[in-house]
């Protein structure tokens, strides 16, 4: 998955919010982590304000 595609998918999850969307966002970030590493995940969390929306923390493993 490209980072741009991940950003698009995460935007949909973030716009809807909620528990189901938290799980969807987590799966997307896990895929990004697998393909691009933790730095890419941290950048997405920071740039998309996912810490405030879902509670994801940069630098902290998603598992």
ZIBEL-V973194 format. One record per residue. RES is the residue in one small letter. PHI is phi in degrees with one decimal (999 if undefined). OMEGA is omega in radians with two decimals (* if undefined). Layout:
BEGIN
RES_PHI_OMEGA / RES_PHI_OMEGA
END
This chain:
BEGIN
x_999_3.09 / x_-77.6_3.11 / x_-65.9_3.11 / x_-65.9_3.10 / x_-65.1_3.10 / x_-60.6_3.12 / x_-61.4_3.11 / x_-61.6_-3.13 / x_-65.8_3.12 / x_-66.1_3.12 / x_-61.9_3.11 / x_-61.8_-3.14 / x_-61.9_-3.11 / x_-67.5_3.14 / x_-64.6_-3.13 / x_-85.2_-3.14 / x_63.8_3.08 / x_90.4_-3.07 / x_-64.8_3.13 / x_-64.0_-3.13 / x_-73.0_3.04 / x_-61.5_3.12 / x_-64.6_3.09 / x_-63.7_3.12 / x_-64.1_3.13 / x_-63.9_3.11 / x_-62.2_3.11 / x_-63.3_-3.13 / x_-65.7_3.08 / x_-64.3_3.08 / x_-66.1_3.08 / x_-61.6_3.14 / x_-61.0_-3.13 / x_-64.0_-3.05 / x_-89.2_-2.99 / x_-123.6_3.10 / x_95.9_-3.07 / x_-65.4_3.14 / x_-60.7_3.12 / x_-65.5_3.10 / x_-62.7_-3.14 / x_-60.1_3.12 / x_-64.3_3.11 / x_-65.1_3.14 / x_-59.5_-3.12 / x_-69.6_-3.03 / x_-70.0_-3.11 / x_-104.2_3.10 / x_58.4_-3.10 / x_-72.8_3.07 / x_-67.9_-3.14 / x_-73.5_-3.06 / x_-78.8_-3.04 / x_-117.8_-3.13 / x_86.3_3.08 / x_-67.3_-3.13 / x_-116.1_3.08 / x_-57.7_3.11 / x_84.2_-3.12 / x_-99.5_3.12 / x_-57.9_-3.08 / x_-84.1_-3.04 / x_-61.9_*
END
